Amino acid sequence: MKFWCGTAFMNTIEMPSVAKMMDDAGYHGMLVSDHLVYPRNPKTPYPATPDGKPFWHPETEWPDPWVLTGAMAAVTTNLHFGNNVYIAPARPIIDVAKVVGTAAAIAGGRVSIGLSAGWNREEFDLLGQDFDNRGPRLNEMIEALRVLWKGGWVSWKGEYYDIPEMMIEPHPPEPVPILCGGESGPALRRAARHCDGWVGTAYTLEDAKPWIDRINGLRREYGRENEPFEIIIGLREEPSLDVYKQAEDLGIGAIMVNPWANWERTHSGDHADLRAQAEQYRAPLEAFAEKYVSKLT
């Protein structure tokens, strides 16, 4: 079992120090979230709340995922870095290839990317990207990125992207695992057909099983059931060795944990107590690592 921690709602400047603590304690990785801006008058409803309003405050910090990843990679040795999730189709594909390739080079390959089609039209408009075709465009982007990260002279020609032969250096020292987030039909099919894994949200074990069964069914449909595939989710269960063993038996390869908080606090909308100085994370991180991480990884 792998254990990842999220970075949402933390103080940006404290994250590299917390990453170093996690590295020393034996965690597998950190997952970085992605929001570009908070508009003064949001027009796109947030899909996960009844009133369509985001559950975070406008002043919440959402650092650029790849600048942050590079900073954390520079002070760690074994810790991996991924996303929950990165809205890649809101960016130009060459920019995505460049920033991820650079972060992967700095990290010595300790980088994966967790993608999503996104929900906020305003962010797409700000960056000059088409919101309405973001799903099929992301499907093509996944295949194109694998080519663009190979190193040397690379090119791509498809329905949405036409990239002439060029070099994009530095390139990743090894293939970057590409995972997909989202619970919609297109998102699950994208994960099963195009990706190396799926990033969910947080579930009970009972609620997680139907999602896993559905993804595995789609992988069989696409003839990919024997290929490596990693499922990363959070668990809304009291931590225990037995719970994590049950999760593993369901086919969950990695768990998102926040030893300094819990799902309800993180999604309550009041994140003042989550914005601590780095040293305040040490005790809960190390206690959780001693009790679970050291025994299960």
N, C-alpha and C positions, 0 to 999 in steps of 0.2 A: 504494500500500500504506500502511495505517495501522499504527502501532506503539503498543500499549498496554503499560503495566507494571502488575503486581499490587501489592497492599499487604500480603498475608498475611505474618504473623510479624514484621513490622516494629514498632519502638517507636511507639506511637500519637503521642507528642508530637513525633516527628521527621518525620512524614508531610507536614505542610504545607511544611516546608523542602525536602523531596525533591520535592514537587510543583512548587515554584518552579524547581528545577533542571531538571526535565523540561520545563517550559514554556519556559524559556530555550533548551534544547537542541533543541526542535522536535518532541518526541514528540506523538502525537495525544491520549493520555489515560491515566488511571489507573482500574483496576478494583478495586472494594472488595468484600471478601468479607463473609459474614454468618453469625455464630453468636450465639445469645442468651446461653446459659450453658453451664457444664459441670457436670452433676449429680454429687453425691458418689458415687452408685451408679447409673451409667447403665443404663437398662433397654432402650433401643432400640438394637439392633446397628447399627453403622456399615456401610453396604452395600459400601464400597470396600476393605475389608481382610478377609483370610481369617478372622481371629479376631473380627471385629465391633467391634474397639476403634479409636477415632479415632487417627490418627497424630500428633496434636499433644498437648502436655502440658496438664493442667487449667489452669495459670496463663497459658496463651497469651492475649494480648490480642486481642479482637475488638471494636473500637470500633463504636458505632452508625454504620451506613453513611451516614446523611444528616446527622448532626452533623459527621462527618468530611468529607463532601463539601462542606458549607457552609464549613468552615474552609479547605479546600484551594482552593475556588473564590475565596475572598476574597483570596488572595495570588497568583492567577494571572490571565492575560489570555486565552489561547487554548486552554489545556488542557481536554479534555473528561473527564467522569466517568461511569462505568457500574458494573456489578456482575458478579461471577462467583462466586456469584449471590446474589440477595436472596429470602428466603422470605416472599413477600408474603402468602400465605393464612394464615400464622400470626398475622397482624395484622388488626385491624379495618380495613375498607376505607376508612373516613373518615380514619383515622390515616395510612394509606399515601398517600392523595390529598393530605393536608395536608403531610406532611414532604417528599414528592417535589416538590410544587408550590413549596414554600418554597425548597428547594435549587435548583430550576431558575430561580426568580426571582433568587436571589442570584448564580447563575452566568451570568445573561444568556442562558439557553437551552443552555448547554454540558453538558446532562445527558441521559443515557438511563437506562433501567432494564432490568436483566437478571434475569428472574424464574425461580423454580423452585418446584415443588410441595413440596419438602422431604422429609426422611426421619425426622425426630426427633419422635416423638409427644409427648415430654415438653415440648418448647418450645410446641407447640400447646396443651397442657393448661394450662401456666403463663399463657398469654395468653387462655384461654377460647375458643379457636377449634376447630372440628370438624376432626379429623385425617382421618376416614374419607371425607369428601367433598371433600378439598382439591383434587383434580385438576379435576373439573367446576366447582368453585367458582372456581378460578383462571381457567379459561376465561372465565367470566362476568365476573370481576373485571377482566380485560384490557379488555373492551369497555366496562365501566362507567367505568373510570378515564379512558378517552379522553373520555368525556362530562363527567366531573367536573372535568377540567382545562381545559375550554373557557372558563371565566370567565363572570361574570354569574350569572343564576339557572339552576341545573342540578338535575336529578333523575334517578333511575333506578329502574326496576321490572323485576325479573327473577325467576328461580326462587329464587335464594339471597339476593339483596339487594333491599331495598325502601327507597329513599332519597327522602324528601320534598324538595320544592323548597327550595333553599338556595343561599347563596353560600359558596364556599371560597376565601378570598383569603389571600395572593397566589396567582395561578394562573400556570402556565408561560407565558413570553412567546411560545412557539411549541410545536407538538406535540412531546411527549416520545416518542422512539423506544422501542418496547417489544420487547425480545429475550427469548428463552427458552433456558434451559439444560437439560441432561439428555439421556440416550441411550436411554431407554425408548421403547417405541412411542407411548404417550400424549404424552410430552414432545416427540418429533419431530413428531407430528401437530399439537400445540399450536403449535409454532414455525411450521410450514408454513401452518396455517390462520388463526391469529390474530395472528401477530407480524411484526415488521419485521426479524427476524434471529435467528440461533442462536449461542449461546455454548457451545463444546465444551470439552474439557480439552486434553491434549497428545497429539499423534500423530506418527508418521512420515508422510511424504507418501503412502507406499503405504497406510498404515492410514487416513489421512484421506479418501481418495477414495471408499470405499464409503459413508461417512457423508454426504458431500456429494451423491453420486448419489442416495442414498435421500431426502434432504431435497428435492432438486430434483424428484424423481419425485412426492413428496407435493404440492409446490407446483403441479405440472402437474395433479395430480388435483383440486386445489381451484380451479383456474383462476387461479392467482396467479403463474404463471411469468414474467410480464412486469412485475410490480411490484418496486420497489426492495427488496432483501433483503441484509443483511450477515451474513457468516459470520466469527466471531472464534474462533480456536483458538490454542493453543500448538503449537510444532513441536519434536519430539524429533530434531532434525537439527543438525549443526554449522552455525552461521550462515554464510551466503554470499549474495552477490547472486544467484547462480544458483538457490539453494534458494528464495529469496523470489520470484523470477520464476516458478519452477515452481508455487509456491503460488498466485500470482495467476492463472496459467493454469488452475488447478483451480477457480477461483471463490472463493478465500479473499480477503476484502477487508481483513482486519485480523489482525495477529499479536500474541499475548501474549508479551512477553519480560521477563526479569529479568536485566539485564546483570551484576548483582552476584552471581548465583547460577546454578543450572541446575535442571532438573526433578528430577533424582535427589536433590540436596541438599535441595531444598525439601520433598520428600516422604519424607525419611529419618527424620523424627521428632526430629532434633537440630537446633534452629533457633537455637542460641546465637549462631552467627556471622552470622546474618541480622539480628540485633537490634543493628545498628550505629548510631552517631551519624550524623546527616544528612551531614556533610561526607565521610564515608567512602564514600558512594554517588556522589560527584561524578565521580571519575575513570572508573569503568566506564560510568556513564551517558553522559558526554561522548564517550568513545572509541567506544562503540557508535553513538551518534548521528552522529558524523563518518564512520564507516565505512559505515553502512547507512541510517539514517533520512534524512540529508540527500540521499542519492542516489536514494531510492525513494519519497519522499512528494511 
